[in-house]
Amino acid sequence: MSHPDFIKSYAGFLFDMDGTILNSIAAAERVWGRWALRQGLDLEAFLPTMHGKRGIDTISGLNLPGIDPVAEAEEILRGEIEDVEGVIAIDGAADFLASLPPNRWAIVTSAPIDLARARLAAAGIPQPTIMVTAEDVSVGKPDPQGYLLGAERIGASASEMLVFEDVQAGVTAGEAAGADVMVITATHQHVLATQHPTLLDYRQIAVKTTADGRLTIVAR
């Protein structure tokens, strides 16, 4: 970790999925890249903007003439579910998640439920007990709605949560929810400027459960 060991304990952990517990960049960029080329977009400028957000929010934000964001997002979703080649777990993620009490952590992802389940299966990560997906929120990240709902489903305040994220939209969502944030850098090609603690992956950390069931991050 780039910061000293966490000494704070938490009621639970909330994990983004893509880029945080698994790497789906190649698959996502293949599908989105084909779509972007059909729309005449500049791939180099566009692709970095579509990570960490709901597909419909990405498409709506482009304001493309004659485009139905709902229909286009559904088409892209079908392509992403079919193409999970190369989707892999971030180093140490599967073991770290397996070490957590099942009712004390959740995945909060901008992906729709079918895509989330397909990518988790491809990466060899068991399906979580608690998951918040694109269908569960009316507004996606950077809005905090997903993280607030994830905390609610665990049964605690978001201020009692540690959020694991990899991109600015998700970091902003975690901050707005009132949670602490840990930034995972395994998939970063460029440094994300952040005051939050950072981790390359999960091989460096373990979790300690306190007598009252709270979770504390410790270095291995």
C-alpha positions as CSV (number, residue, x, y, z in Angstrom):
1,M,0.0,0.0,0.0
2,S,1.1,3.5,-0.6
3,H,-0.2,4.5,2.8
4,P,0.4,2.8,6.2
5,D,-1.8,0.0,7.2
6,F,-5.4,0.9,7.7
7,I,-6.2,1.0,11.4
8,K,-9.8,1.9,10.9
9,S,-12.4,-0.9,10.9
10,Y,-15.4,-1.1,8.6
11,A,-18.9,-2.6,8.6
12,G,-18.3,-3.8,5.1
13,F,-16.5,-3.5,1.8
14,L,-17.9,-2.3,-1.5
15,F,-16.1,-3.3,-4.7
16,D,-16.4,-1.9,-8.2
17,M,-16.0,-4.8,-10.7
18,D,-14.3,-3.9,-14.0
19,G,-10.8,-2.8,-13.4
20,T,-11.1,-3.3,-9.6
21,I,-11.5,-7.1,-9.1
22,L,-11.2,-8.2,-12.8
23,N,-9.6,-6.9,-15.9
24,S,-12.1,-6.7,-18.8
25,I,-10.4,-3.9,-20.7
26,A,-9.5,-5.8,-23.8
27,A,-13.0,-7.3,-24.2
28,A,-14.8,-4.1,-23.5
29,E,-12.7,-2.1,-25.9
30,R,-13.1,-4.6,-28.7
31,V,-16.9,-4.3,-28.5
32,W,-17.1,-0.6,-27.8
33,G,-14.4,0.1,-30.4
34,R,-16.4,-1.6,-33.2
35,W,-19.4,0.5,-32.1
36,A,-17.4,3.7,-31.9
37,L,-16.0,3.2,-35.4
38,R,-19.5,2.8,-36.8
39,Q,-20.4,6.1,-35.3
40,G,-17.3,7.8,-36.7
41,L,-15.8,8.5,-33.3
42,D,-12.1,9.1,-32.6
43,L,-11.2,5.8,-30.8
44,E,-8.2,7.2,-29.0
45,A,-10.3,10.0,-27.5
46,F,-13.4,7.9,-26.9
47,L,-12.3,4.7,-25.4
48,P,-10.8,6.1,-22.1
49,T,-14.2,7.8,-21.4
50,M,-16.4,4.7,-21.4
51,H,-14.8,2.9,-18.4
52,G,-16.6,2.8,-15.1
53,K,-19.9,4.2,-16.3
54,R,-23.2,2.6,-17.4
55,G,-23.3,2.1,-21.2
56,I,-26.5,4.1,-21.6
57,D,-24.9,7.0,-19.7
58,T,-21.8,6.9,-22.0
59,I,-24.0,6.9,-25.1
60,S,-26.4,9.6,-23.9
61,G,-23.5,11.8,-23.0
62,L,-22.3,11.8,-26.6
63,N,-25.5,13.5,-27.9
64,L,-25.1,11.7,-31.3
65,P,-27.9,12.7,-33.8
66,G,-30.4,10.0,-34.7
67,I,-29.1,7.6,-32.0
68,D,-31.4,5.8,-29.5
69,P,-29.2,5.3,-26.4
70,V,-31.4,2.5,-25.1
71,A,-31.3,0.5,-28.3
72,E,-27.6,1.1,-28.8
73,A,-26.7,0.2,-25.2
74,E,-28.7,-3.1,-25.6
75,E,-26.8,-4.0,-28.7
76,I,-23.4,-3.3,-27.0
77,L,-24.5,-5.3,-24.0
78,R,-25.3,-8.3,-26.2
79,G,-21.8,-8.0,-27.7
80,E,-20.1,-7.7,-24.3
81,I,-21.9,-10.8,-22.9
82,E,-20.8,-12.8,-25.9
83,D,-17.2,-11.6,-25.8
84,V,-15.5,-12.4,-22.5
85,E,-12.2,-13.6,-24.0
86,G,-9.3,-12.4,-22.0
87,V,-11.4,-11.4,-18.9
88,I,-9.2,-12.3,-15.9
89,A,-9.2,-11.7,-12.2
90,I,-6.9,-9.0,-10.7
91,D,-4.1,-10.7,-8.9
92,G,-5.2,-11.9,-5.5
93,A,-8.8,-10.7,-5.9
94,A,-10.5,-14.1,-5.8
95,D,-8.7,-15.2,-2.7
96,F,-9.2,-11.9,-0.9
97,L,-12.9,-11.9,-1.7
98,A,-13.2,-15.5,-0.5
99,S,-11.7,-14.5,2.8
100,L,-14.5,-12.0,3.5
101,P,-17.7,-12.8,5.4
102,P,-20.3,-13.2,2.5
103,N,-22.8,-10.7,4.1
104,R,-20.1,-8.0,4.7
105,W,-19.2,-7.2,1.1
106,A,-20.9,-6.3,-2.2
107,I,-20.1,-5.7,-5.8
108,V,-21.4,-2.3,-7.0
109,T,-20.9,-2.2,-10.8
110,S,-22.1,-0.1,-13.7
111,A,-22.5,-3.3,-15.7
112,P,-26.0,-4.8,-16.2
113,I,-26.5,-8.0,-14.2
114,D,-26.1,-10.5,-17.1
115,L,-22.8,-8.9,-18.1
116,A,-21.6,-8.8,-14.5
117,R,-22.3,-12.5,-14.0
118,A,-20.7,-13.4,-17.4
119,R,-17.5,-11.5,-16.6
120,L,-17.3,-12.9,-13.0
121,A,-17.6,-16.4,-14.3
122,A,-15.0,-15.8,-17.0
123,A,-12.6,-14.5,-14.4
124,G,-13.2,-17.4,-12.0
125,I,-14.7,-15.2,-9.3
126,P,-17.7,-16.7,-7.4
127,Q,-21.0,-14.8,-7.6
128,P,-21.4,-12.5,-4.6
129,T,-24.2,-12.7,-2.1
130,I,-24.9,-9.0,-2.6
131,M,-24.6,-7.2,-5.8
132,V,-25.8,-3.8,-7.1
133,T,-25.9,-3.5,-11.0
134,A,-27.0,-1.0,-13.6
135,E,-30.6,-2.1,-13.3
136,D,-30.7,-1.2,-9.6
137,V,-30.1,2.5,-10.0
138,S,-31.7,5.3,-11.9
139,V,-28.4,7.3,-12.1
140,G,-25.0,5.7,-12.5
141,K,-21.5,6.6,-11.3
142,P,-20.3,9.3,-10.5
143,D,-23.6,9.6,-8.7
144,P,-23.4,7.8,-5.3
145,Q,-26.7,6.0,-5.6
146,G,-25.1,2.6,-6.2
147,Y,-22.8,2.8,-3.3
148,L,-25.5,4.0,-1.0
149,L,-27.7,1.1,-2.0
150,G,-24.8,-1.4,-1.6
151,A,-24.3,-0.2,2.0
152,E,-28.0,-0.4,2.7
153,R,-28.1,-4.0,1.5
154,I,-25.2,-4.9,3.8
155,G,-27.1,-3.2,6.6
156,A,-24.9,-0.2,7.5
157,S,-24.3,3.4,6.6
158,A,-22.1,4.2,3.6
159,S,-19.8,6.1,6.0
160,E,-19.0,2.7,7.6
161,M,-17.9,1.3,4.2
162,L,-14.6,1.0,2.4
163,V,-15.0,1.4,-1.4
164,F,-12.6,-0.2,-3.8
165,E,-12.4,1.6,-7.1
166,D,-10.2,2.1,-10.1
167,V,-11.5,5.1,-12.1
168,Q,-12.4,8.7,-11.2
169,A,-16.1,8.3,-11.8
170,G,-16.2,5.5,-9.2
171,V,-13.9,7.3,-6.8
172,T,-16.2,10.4,-7.0
173,A,-19.2,8.1,-6.3
174,G,-17.6,6.6,-3.3
175,E,-16.6,10.0,-1.9
176,A,-20.1,11.4,-2.5
177,A,-21.6,8.4,-0.6
178,G,-19.4,9.3,2.4
179,A,-17.3,6.2,2.2
180,D,-13.6,5.8,2.5
181,V,-11.9,4.8,-0.8
182,M,-9.1,2.5,-1.8
183,V,-7.8,2.9,-5.4
184,I,-6.7,-0.3,-7.3
185,T,-4.1,0.5,-9.9
186,A,-3.6,-2.8,-11.6
187,T,-5.1,-1.8,-14.9
188,H,-3.9,1.8,-14.9
189,Q,-1.9,3.0,-18.0
190,H,-1.7,6.5,-16.5
191,V,-1.4,7.6,-12.9
192,L,-4.8,8.5,-11.4
193,A,-4.2,11.6,-9.2
194,T,-5.7,10.8,-5.9
195,Q,-5.2,11.5,-2.2
196,H,-6.7,8.1,-1.4
197,P,-4.6,5.0,-0.5
198,T,-3.6,2.9,-3.5
199,L,-2.9,-0.7,-4.2
200,L,-1.5,-2.4,-7.2
201,D,-3.6,-5.6,-6.5
202,Y,-4.8,-7.8,-3.6
203,R,-1.6,-9.8,-3.0
204,Q,-0.3,-7.3,-0.5
205,I,-3.3,-7.3,1.9
206,A,-5.4,-9.5,4.1
207,V,-8.4,-8.8,6.2
208,K,-8.8,-9.1,10.0
209,T,-12.3,-9.6,11.5
210,T,-12.7,-8.0,14.9
211,A,-14.7,-9.5,17.7
212,D,-17.8,-7.4,16.8
213,G,-17.6,-8.5,13.1
214,R,-16.0,-5.4,11.6
215,L,-13.3,-5.6,9.0
216,T,-9.8,-4.2,9.0
217,I,-7.2,-4.2,6.2
218,V,-3.8,-5.4,7.2
219,A,-0.6,-5.8,5.1
220,R,0.6,-9.3,4.4
